[in-house]
Amino acid sequence: MKAISAIVGGDDAAKDKAFAEGLYIAGSRYVMARADGRSIYARQGRLGVAIAKTKQAIVVGHHAETGVAGNASSTVEGLADYLVGQGY
């Protein structure tokens, strides 16, 4: 969580390290596909995670091998937008 928090907080060194070495979530290594502004997208084979930051929370969504990455991303982003709109 420290690495994720640093990346969405704007730490370029943490972002570069995650791109080079991977992002570890629950003991599994994910390859960073994209990190921009408040969002991170990473994958492990056909599995993937979408992460978005709000003022007070970090929303993490995971999709399985049979899931669609775009659906997970839009759901996480939508929930983050809703939380921001509510002041979180």
C-alpha positions in Angstrom: 0.0 0.0 0.0 2.9 2.3 0.6 4.1 2.0 -3.0 0.5 2.5 -4.3 0.0 5.5 -2.1 3.3 7.0 -3.2 2.5 6.5 -6.9 -0.9 8.1 -6.8 0.5 10.8 -4.6 2.8 11.9 -7.4 6.1 10.3 -6.3 8.0 9.8 -9.7 10.7 7.7 -8.1 8.1 5.2 -6.8 6.4 5.2 -10.1 9.7 4.5 -12.0 10.5 1.7 -9.5 7.1 0.1 -10.0 7.5 0.3 -13.8 10.9 -1.3 -13.6 10.3 -4.0 -10.9 6.6 -4.4 -10.8 3.9 -3.6 -8.4 3.3 -6.1 -5.6 -0.3 -6.6 -4.4 -1.2 -9.3 -1.9 2.1 -10.9 -2.6 1.6 -11.2 -6.3 3.7 -9.2 -8.9 1.7 -7.1 -11.4 3.2 -5.4 -14.4 2.4 -1.7 -14.5 0.6 -0.9 -17.7 -0.2 2.8 -17.0 0.0 5.3 -14.1 -1.4 8.7 -14.7 -2.5 11.3 -12.2 -4.7 9.6 -9.7 -4.9 6.2 -11.5 -2.8 3.0 -11.8 -3.5 0.1 -14.1 -1.5 -3.1 -13.8 -1.8 -6.7 -15.0 -0.6 -10.2 -14.2 -1.2 -12.3 -17.3 -5.0 -11.9 -17.9 -5.6 -10.8 -14.3 -5.6 -7.1 -13.6 -6.1 -4.3 -11.2 -7.4 -0.7 -11.5 -6.6 1.8 -8.8 -7.9 5.3 -8.3 -7.2 7.9 -5.6 -9.8 10.3 -4.1 -9.2 12.9 -1.4 -9.5 10.4 1.5 -9.5 6.9 -0.1 -7.8 4.7 -2.6 -10.2 2.5 -4.6 -8.8 -0.8 -5.8 -10.6 -3.1 -8.2 -9.5 -6.5 -9.5 -10.7 -8.4 -12.5 -10.3 -12.1 -13.1 -9.0 -13.8 -16.3 -12.5 -13.8 -17.8 -13.2 -10.2 -16.8 -12.9 -7.2 -19.1 -10.2 -4.8 -18.1 -12.1 -1.8 -19.4 -15.2 -2.6 -17.3 -13.0 -2.9 -14.1 -11.3 0.4 -15.0 -14.5 2.3 -15.7 -16.1 0.9 -12.5 -13.2 2.0 -10.3 -13.0 5.4 -12.0 -16.8 5.9 -11.6 -16.7 5.0 -7.9 -13.8 7.3 -7.4 -15.6 10.1 -9.2 -18.7 9.5 -7.0 -16.6 9.6 -3.8 -14.9 12.8 -4.9 -18.3 14.3 -5.6 -19.4 13.4 -2.1 -16.4 15.1 -0.6 -14.3 12.0 0.0 
